[in-house]
Every structure is written in structure tokens, then in C-alpha cells.
């Protein structure tokens, strides 16, 4: 049996179960939700097993409490296959009046409001899991901690072990837990299998709407071509139309995107809205992102060598990977990730904003002095435009790079951090 790799979500889950009767772990399939939940659960109801599901459909009408009996925390795996169990759990949590009763996992979002009686407010806590960050999978050496930087603790110059060949491979392999445990050649197949499953099966099952696998493929390909960019839906529609002879309106594109978001395949990055001294208008278009960069490379049929031969495209996919990792780390830091762009063209690829009000500005570059200088200049300019009478100055600024031997601090105070050195 393969050895379990510790996840950042392990720490979050242990904390969450102490405060609520039930905890819901959401995220894309194959990202490790069930395996992580089983590290803590004392009994399991596996609704992903068709035979168990058939029996449970009958029991939920006759004796729902029977499904919930077992040592606690009790794991209800793939709960969305049996939506009525949500209210049964909520009711049971109320009756027991104790925390740490249930852990639920789901690879699609909550059903529509009319499918459940109660939202679960006050009874449920929530965790979003994603594919593994490079620190979780063991590729990042973790010599630079974001938590330490937020606490004002600088680091000594550190070395980075990852090469450009490593980064291209990791971008295409993705953070799927099983892929981190098998041979490199076979690991690259996992993202292709994932995309095939999404377009041929999952997008049909997520809400019962019949959709075209070919159109789903076109959308994923268009998203991949526009990855890490702030493009409107009209641009994606035009890109799809070039390869779709049938009628395709914007509502249809929106429907497919909504379905893929329900499956946690697409996870766009929202705009950050700080208090500024300048009068520049903040652009609110989301930056297009997948939950894992390998979805984009697989959608386009790309491998590591293809990325090496097209550094511009590689830069966009690398940014997608950095966003994945920073989102994982943000969960541990009680924060959320955003992007910033205004009407003057000033932008910042990622802003990690924590619940306590502290935040960090981070630009993403493949590497090279000119690109690092450009990223640092953008952040310094943005930091000077922030109205520090109304909000704090950034806790730190950093350029996250793919290729570079060292993590260090520049004379202007901006950190340069290879993704292969980063952890929460």
C-alpha cells in the first residue's frame, strides 16, 4: 500500500471537526478528499459504491438514522449522490449536540436550494481541497514559509533544486496524488484520463443536463489557450465558434462553464478591490484558471517538451500552477487569493489577502532578471498607490519564479522565491 503523503488539509480538518458537528470537504475528483478524510474517520458510508448507494436510496426513506450509525467521525463519501442525506445529517447533528460527528466529501457543489430543507448554517464547516501543491507532493523543499513572511520573519538566501525540465514536467503531471506515486511516464497519463472522464461522463452527471462531449472539449481547449488571462466570455465563445459549426450563443458557453465550476474543474481568480489613492478604475474581469495546470496541458495535448518549445505559453501554464499552490497555502493561512488590474494597465498576478486584514502582493514570472525586475516594479508601484490611512501596507512583496538557483531578498525589499522553495 502506498504511503500517505501529508496534506495541508489534514491540519485544517482536525481543527474544523472540533468546532462543528459536520465538516464538508469539497474539491475535484481524484484530489485526495476521501483518503484525507479516512485518516480521521472512524467509520465510512461509501455512496460512491453503486451497491451501497442502491441500498442507501431505500434506507433514506425508511430509516435514515440507520445510515448515520457508526463510530464518529463518520465519513459519508460522495454524499451528493444522495442529496436527502444532507438534511438527515443536519437533524442528527442537532439531536446529538456534539462536534466531530460527520465528515462529508463531495466532488460537485451543493445541490440547488430546493433539494435540501436547510443550508446547514451553524452545523456544517467547509474545506476546499485541490490537487497537491509542490510542497505537499514533495517537490518543493519548503525552505521559505509564507507564514513566516507574514509574521515579518525574513529568510536567509536559500537554494532551489528544481530545473526548467522539472517545472515543465510538474506542470503537465499536475498535483493528482496518485500521479505523484507512480513512474513519470505513466503519471503524465493521469491528466489525460481526467479530462476524458470530465467531458464524457462527469459533465453529464453533475446536474442531469445532457451536454455535448465535443463542445465540452472545445471549451476546455479554449480555456487552456486563454489560461491566466483576463478574457471575457465573448472571446472564449469566438474561439469555440472557430471549431464549432453549430449555433453557439454566450448562454450556452456560460452553462458549460457553470457545470465545470460545479465539478471544481474551472476555478477563476477574482479581482481584488483595495483602497487606493489613485482614481484608476479597477478591472473586475476574472482571470481564467483551472484547478490544476495539467487539465489545460492535457486539453491541448501538450507534454513537457511542448512547453519548453513555447516559453510564452509555458509562462501562462506556470502561472496557473503557482495559483494552484498559493490557493492551497492560502487555505492554511486563513486567506483567499485574488488578482489586481486597473485601467492604467497596472497589475499584480496574485494577492493573498488574509481574514485578519494582512495581505501580500506576488507576481509570477518564469525567471530571468528582466522579468523579475518588471514584476518587482509593478508591485512597488501598486504598493505606493494604496491608501495606507484606510488599509495596511502589504506585509511583503514577492516575485514567484520557476527557474532560478536561489530564493533571496532584493535591495528594494522584494523577495524572489522559486516555487520549488515555497510552503505555507
C-alpha positions as CSV (number, residue, x, y, z in Angstrom):
1,X,0.0,0.0,0.0
2,X,1.4,3.4,-1.0
3,X,2.5,5.6,1.9
4,X,0.1,8.5,2.6
5,X,1.6,11.9,1.9
6,X,0.6,14.5,4.5
7,X,-1.8,17.2,3.2
8,X,-2.2,20.8,4.4
9,X,-5.9,19.9,4.6
10,X,-5.1,17.4,7.4
11,X,-4.4,20.2,9.8
12,X,-7.4,22.2,8.7
13,X,-9.7,19.2,9.0
14,X,-8.5,18.4,12.5
15,X,-9.3,21.9,13.6
16,X,-12.7,22.1,11.8
17,X,-14.1,18.9,13.2
18,X,-13.6,20.3,16.8
19,X,-15.9,23.2,16.1
20,X,-18.8,21.7,14.2
21,X,-21.0,18.6,14.1
22,X,-20.2,18.0,10.4
23,X,-17.5,19.1,8.0
24,X,-17.9,19.1,4.2
25,X,-14.7,18.6,2.1
26,X,-15.3,19.7,-1.4
27,X,-13.0,19.6,-4.4
28,X,-12.3,17.9,-7.8
29,X,-12.4,14.2,-8.0
30,X,-9.0,12.4,-7.7
31,X,-7.6,15.2,-5.5
32,X,-7.5,13.0,-2.4
33,X,-10.6,14.1,-0.4
34,X,-11.6,10.6,0.6
35,X,-8.1,9.5,1.5
36,X,-7.6,12.6,3.7
37,X,-10.9,12.1,5.4
38,X,-10.2,8.5,6.1
39,X,-7.1,9.5,8.1
40,X,-9.5,10.9,10.7
41,X,-12.8,9.0,10.2
42,X,-13.7,6.0,12.4
43,X,-16.4,4.6,10.1
44,X,-17.4,5.0,6.5
45,X,-20.6,5.1,4.3
46,X,-19.3,5.0,0.7
47,X,-22.0,6.4,-1.6
48,X,-19.6,6.1,-4.5
49,X,-20.1,2.4,-4.3
50,X,-23.1,1.6,-6.6
51,X,-24.4,-1.3,-4.4
52,X,-24.1,0.8,-1.2
53,X,-25.9,3.7,-3.0
54,X,-28.8,1.5,-4.1
55,X,-29.4,0.2,-0.5
56,X,-29.0,3.8,0.9
57,X,-31.6,5.2,-1.5
58,X,-34.1,2.8,0.1
59,X,-33.0,3.4,3.6
60,X,-33.1,7.2,3.4
61,X,-36.9,6.9,3.1
62,X,-37.4,4.1,5.6
63,X,-34.8,4.7,8.3
64,X,-32.3,7.5,7.5
65,X,-30.8,7.2,11.0
66,X,-29.5,3.8,10.2
67,X,-27.2,5.2,7.5
68,X,-25.7,7.5,10.1
69,X,-24.9,5.0,12.8
70,X,-21.3,4.2,13.3
71,X,-18.2,5.3,15.1
72,X,-17.6,9.0,14.9
73,X,-16.4,11.0,13.0
74,X,-18.4,9.0,10.4
75,X,-17.4,9.6,6.8
76,X,-20.2,10.0,4.2
77,X,-18.2,9.7,1.0
78,X,-19.6,11.3,-2.2
79,X,-22.7,12.5,-0.3
80,X,-24.1,14.4,-3.3
81,X,-25.1,11.1,-4.8
82,X,-27.9,11.0,-2.1
83,X,-28.9,14.7,-1.5
84,X,-31.6,13.9,1.1
85,X,-28.8,12.7,3.5
86,X,-27.7,16.3,4.0
87,X,-30.9,17.2,6.0
88,X,-30.7,13.9,7.8
89,X,-27.2,14.7,9.0
90,X,-28.2,18.2,9.9
91,X,-31.0,16.9,12.0
92,X,-28.8,14.3,13.7
93,X,-26.2,16.9,14.5
94,X,-28.9,18.9,16.3
95,X,-30.0,15.9,18.2
96,X,-26.6,14.8,19.3
97,X,-25.4,18.3,20.2
98,X,-21.7,17.4,19.9
99,X,-18.9,18.3,17.4
100,X,-16.9,15.8,15.4
101,X,-19.8,13.7,14.3
102,X,-19.6,13.6,10.5
103,X,-17.2,14.2,7.6
104,X,-18.7,14.5,4.1
105,X,-16.8,14.5,0.8
106,X,-18.2,15.7,-2.5
107,X,-16.8,16.2,-6.0
108,X,-19.6,18.6,-7.1
109,X,-21.1,21.6,-5.4
110,X,-24.1,21.6,-3.2
111,X,-27.4,20.8,-4.9
112,X,-29.9,23.6,-5.7
113,X,-31.5,25.1,-2.6
114,X,-34.8,23.3,-3.2
115,X,-33.2,19.9,-2.9
116,X,-32.4,20.5,0.7
117,X,-34.5,21.9,3.5
118,X,-31.7,23.6,5.4
119,X,-28.5,25.3,4.3
120,X,-26.5,23.7,7.1
121,X,-25.5,27.1,8.6
122,X,-24.2,26.6,12.1
123,X,-24.0,22.8,11.7
124,X,-21.5,22.4,8.9
125,X,-18.0,23.7,8.4
126,X,-16.4,23.7,4.9
127,X,-13.0,22.8,3.5
128,X,-12.0,23.1,-0.2
129,X,-9.3,20.7,-1.3
130,X,-7.3,20.9,-4.5
131,X,-4.7,18.8,-6.1
132,X,-1.4,18.7,-4.3
133,X,0.9,21.7,-4.0
134,X,4.5,21.1,-4.8
135,X,5.3,21.2,-1.1
136,X,2.7,18.5,-0.4
137,X,3.9,16.3,-3.2
138,X,7.5,16.6,-2.0
139,X,8.9,18.6,-5.0
140,X,9.3,21.9,-3.1
141,X,11.9,21.9,-0.4
142,X,9.8,24.3,1.7
143,X,12.7,26.4,2.8
144,X,10.6,29.6,2.5
145,X,7.4,29.9,4.6
146,X,4.7,32.3,3.7
147,X,3.5,32.3,7.3
148,X,6.9,33.5,8.4
149,X,7.0,36.3,5.9
150,X,3.6,37.4,7.1
151,X,5.0,37.4,10.6
152,X,7.8,39.7,9.5
153,X,10.5,36.9,9.6
154,X,12.9,37.3,6.7
155,X,14.9,34.3,5.4
156,X,18.5,33.7,4.6
157,X,19.3,33.0,0.9
158,X,18.1,29.5,0.1
159,X,18.9,27.2,-2.8
160,X,16.4,25.8,-5.3
161,X,16.7,22.3,-6.6
162,X,14.1,22.4,-9.5
163,X,15.2,22.9,-13.1
164,X,13.2,24.0,-16.0
165,X,12.8,20.4,-17.1
166,X,11.4,19.6,-13.6
167,X,8.9,22.5,-13.8
168,X,7.6,21.6,-17.3
169,X,7.1,18.0,-16.1
170,X,5.4,19.0,-12.9
171,X,3.1,21.4,-14.8
172,X,1.9,18.6,-17.1
173,X,1.8,15.9,-14.4
174,X,-0.3,18.1,-12.1
175,X,-0.9,17.5,-8.4
176,X,-3.1,14.4,-8.6
177,X,-2.0,12.3,-5.6
178,X,-1.8,9.0,-7.4
179,X,0.3,10.6,-10.1
180,X,2.9,11.6,-7.5
181,X,3.4,7.9,-6.5
182,X,3.9,6.3,-9.9
183,X,6.5,6.4,-12.7
184,X,6.9,9.6,-14.7
185,X,5.8,8.2,-18.0
186,X,2.6,6.7,-16.5
187,X,2.0,9.8,-14.3
188,X,1.6,12.0,-17.4
189,X,-1.4,9.9,-18.5
190,X,-3.4,10.8,-15.4
191,X,-4.4,14.3,-16.6
192,X,-5.5,13.0,-20.0
193,X,-7.7,10.3,-18.2
194,X,-9.1,13.0,-16.0
195,X,-10.1,15.3,-18.9
196,X,-11.7,12.3,-20.8
197,X,-13.7,11.4,-17.7
198,X,-14.9,15.0,-17.3
199,X,-16.1,15.6,-20.9
200,X,-17.5,12.1,-21.4
201,X,-19.2,11.4,-18.1
202,X,-19.0,13.9,-15.3
203,X,-20.4,16.9,-17.2
204,X,-23.5,14.8,-18.0
205,X,-24.0,13.7,-14.4
206,X,-23.3,16.9,-12.5
207,X,-26.9,18.2,-12.8
208,X,-28.6,15.8,-15.2
209,X,-28.4,18.1,-18.2
210,X,-27.4,16.5,-21.5
211,X,-24.3,18.2,-22.9
212,X,-22.0,17.5,-25.9
213,X,-18.7,15.9,-25.0
214,X,-17.2,17.6,-28.1
215,X,-18.4,21.0,-27.0
216,X,-17.0,20.4,-23.5
217,X,-13.7,19.6,-25.1
218,X,-13.8,22.8,-27.1
219,X,-14.4,24.8,-24.0
220,X,-11.6,23.2,-22.1
221,X,-9.3,23.8,-25.1
222,X,-10.3,27.5,-25.3
223,X,-9.8,27.9,-21.6
224,X,-6.4,26.4,-21.9
225,X,-5.5,28.8,-24.7
226,X,-6.6,31.7,-22.6
227,X,-5.2,30.4,-19.3
228,X,-4.0,33.0,-16.7
229,X,-5.6,35.8,-18.8
230,X,-8.5,38.2,-18.1
231,X,-10.6,37.4,-21.2
232,X,-14.4,37.9,-21.4
233,X,-16.8,35.1,-22.3
234,X,-17.2,36.6,-25.7
235,X,-13.6,35.8,-26.5
236,X,-14.0,32.2,-25.4
237,X,-17.2,31.9,-27.5
238,X,-15.4,33.2,-30.6
239,X,-12.6,30.8,-30.0
240,X,-15.0,27.9,-29.7
241,X,-17.0,29.0,-32.8
242,X,-13.9,28.6,-35.0
243,X,-14.2,24.9,-34.3
244,X,-18.0,24.5,-33.8
245,X,-20.1,24.7,-36.9
246,X,-23.4,24.6,-34.9
247,X,-25.0,27.6,-33.3
248,X,-23.2,28.6,-30.1
249,X,-24.5,31.5,-28.0
250,X,-23.0,33.0,-24.9
251,X,-25.7,31.5,-22.7
252,X,-24.5,28.0,-23.8
253,X,-20.9,28.9,-23.0
254,X,-22.0,30.1,-19.6
255,X,-23.9,26.9,-19.0
256,X,-20.8,24.7,-19.7
257,X,-18.6,26.9,-17.6
258,X,-21.1,26.7,-14.7
259,X,-21.1,22.9,-15.0
260,X,-17.3,22.7,-15.0
261,X,-17.2,25.0,-11.9
262,X,-19.7,22.7,-10.2
263,X,-17.2,19.9,-10.8
264,X,-14.3,22.1,-9.5
265,X,-12.5,21.8,-12.8
266,X,-12.5,25.5,-13.5
267,X,-11.6,28.0,-10.7
268,X,-11.3,31.5,-11.9
269,X,-9.4,34.1,-9.9
270,X,-11.5,37.1,-8.7
271,X,-10.4,40.7,-8.7
272,X,-9.0,42.4,-5.6
273,X,-10.6,45.7,-4.7
274,X,-8.2,47.7,-2.4
275,X,-8.5,51.3,-1.1
276,X,-6.3,53.4,-3.5
277,X,-5.2,56.9,-3.6
278,X,-5.4,57.0,-7.4
279,X,-8.6,57.4,-9.4
280,X,-7.8,54.4,-11.7
281,X,-10.8,52.1,-12.3
282,X,-10.3,48.6,-11.1
283,X,-10.9,45.9,-13.8
284,X,-13.2,43.2,-12.4
285,X,-12.9,40.5,-15.1
286,X,-11.8,37.2,-13.5
287,X,-8.5,35.6,-14.5
288,X,-9.2,32.3,-16.2
289,X,-7.8,29.3,-14.3
290,X,-8.1,25.6,-13.9
291,X,-7.9,23.9,-10.5
292,X,-4.7,22.3,-11.8
293,X,-2.5,23.2,-14.7
294,X,-2.4,19.7,-16.1
295,X,-6.0,20.0,-17.1
296,X,-5.0,22.7,-19.5
297,X,-2.0,21.0,-20.9
298,X,-3.9,17.7,-21.4
299,X,-6.8,19.6,-23.0
300,X,-4.4,20.8,-25.7
301,X,-2.5,17.6,-25.9
302,X,0.7,19.1,-24.6
303,X,3.7,17.5,-22.9
304,X,6.8,18.8,-21.2
305,X,8.8,19.2,-24.4
306,X,6.0,21.2,-26.0
307,X,6.2,23.7,-23.1
308,X,9.9,24.0,-23.5
309,X,9.5,24.9,-27.2
310,X,6.9,27.5,-26.5
311,X,8.0,29.6,-23.5
312,X,5.2,32.2,-23.8
313,X,2.6,29.5,-23.4
314,X,4.7,27.8,-20.7
315,X,4.6,31.1,-18.7
316,X,0.8,31.1,-18.6
317,X,0.6,27.5,-17.6
318,X,3.3,28.0,-14.9
319,X,1.2,30.9,-13.5
320,X,-1.7,28.5,-13.3
321,X,0.4,26.1,-11.3
322,X,1.6,28.9,-8.9
323,X,-2.1,30.0,-8.4
324,X,-2.9,26.4,-7.5
325,X,-0.2,26.2,-4.9
326,X,-0.9,29.6,-3.5
327,X,-4.6,28.8,-3.1
328,X,-3.6,25.6,-1.2
329,X,-1.3,27.7,1.1
330,X,-3.9,30.4,1.5
331,X,-6.4,27.9,3.0
332,X,-3.8,27.2,5.7
333,X,-3.2,30.9,6.3
334,X,-7.0,31.7,6.6
335,X,-6.8,33.7,3.4
336,X,-8.0,33.9,-0.2
337,X,-6.2,34.6,-3.4
338,X,-7.1,37.4,-5.9
339,X,-5.6,39.3,-8.8
340,X,-5.4,43.0,-9.5
341,X,-5.5,45.1,-12.6
342,X,-6.6,48.7,-13.2
343,X,-7.4,51.0,-16.1
344,X,-3.8,52.2,-16.3
345,X,-2.6,48.7,-17.0
346,X,-1.0,48.3,-13.6
347,X,-1.5,44.7,-12.4
348,X,-0.4,42.1,-9.9
349,X,-0.8,38.4,-10.7
350,X,-1.8,37.3,-7.2
351,X,-2.8,39.0,-3.9
352,X,-3.1,36.8,-0.9
353,X,-5.5,38.5,1.5
354,X,-6.0,37.1,4.9
355,X,-9.1,37.4,7.1
356,X,-7.1,39.5,9.7
357,X,-6.6,42.2,7.0
358,X,-3.0,41.5,6.2
359,X,-2.0,40.8,2.6
360,X,0.9,40.1,0.3
361,X,1.5,41.1,-3.3
362,X,3.0,38.4,-5.5
363,X,3.9,38.5,-9.2
364,X,4.6,35.3,-11.2
365,X,7.5,35.0,-13.7
366,X,9.3,32.1,-15.2
367,X,12.6,33.7,-14.3
368,X,15.3,35.9,-15.7
369,X,16.5,39.3,-14.4
370,X,14.4,41.5,-16.8
371,X,11.1,39.7,-15.9
372,X,11.9,39.8,-12.2
373,X,12.7,43.5,-12.4
374,X,9.4,44.0,-14.2
375,X,7.4,42.1,-11.6
376,X,9.1,44.0,-8.7
377,X,8.4,47.3,-10.3
378,X,4.7,46.6,-10.8
379,X,4.3,45.6,-7.1
380,X,6.3,48.6,-5.8
381,X,4.2,51.0,-7.9
382,X,0.9,49.3,-6.7
383,X,2.0,49.4,-3.1
384,X,2.7,53.2,-3.4
385,X,-0.8,53.8,-4.7
386,X,-2.5,52.0,-1.7
387,X,-4.2,54.4,0.8
388,X,-2.5,53.3,4.0
389,X,-4.7,55.5,6.0
390,X,-7.6,53.2,5.2
391,X,-5.8,49.8,5.0
392,X,-2.4,48.5,5.9
393,X,0.6,48.3,3.7
394,X,1.4,44.9,2.2
395,X,3.1,42.5,4.7
396,X,5.6,41.6,1.9
397,X,6.0,41.6,-1.9
398,X,7.5,38.7,-3.8
399,X,8.2,37.5,-7.3
400,X,7.5,33.8,-7.6
401,X,9.7,32.2,-10.2
402,X,10.0,28.8,-11.9
403,X,13.7,28.9,-12.9
404,X,16.4,30.2,-10.6
405,X,19.0,28.9,-8.3
406,X,18.2,31.0,-5.2
407,X,15.5,32.4,-3.0
408,X,16.6,35.8,-1.8
409,X,15.6,39.4,-0.9
410,X,16.4,42.2,-3.3
411,X,17.7,45.6,-2.2
412,X,14.3,47.2,-2.8
413,X,12.8,44.7,-0.2
414,X,11.0,42.5,-2.8
415,X,11.6,38.8,-2.3
416,X,12.4,36.5,-5.2
417,X,11.2,33.0,-4.4
418,X,11.4,29.9,-6.7
419,X,8.2,27.8,-6.5
420,X,10.5,24.9,-5.5
421,X,11.3,26.6,-2.2
422,X,7.8,27.7,-1.2
423,X,5.4,26.4,1.5
424,X,2.6,27.7,3.6
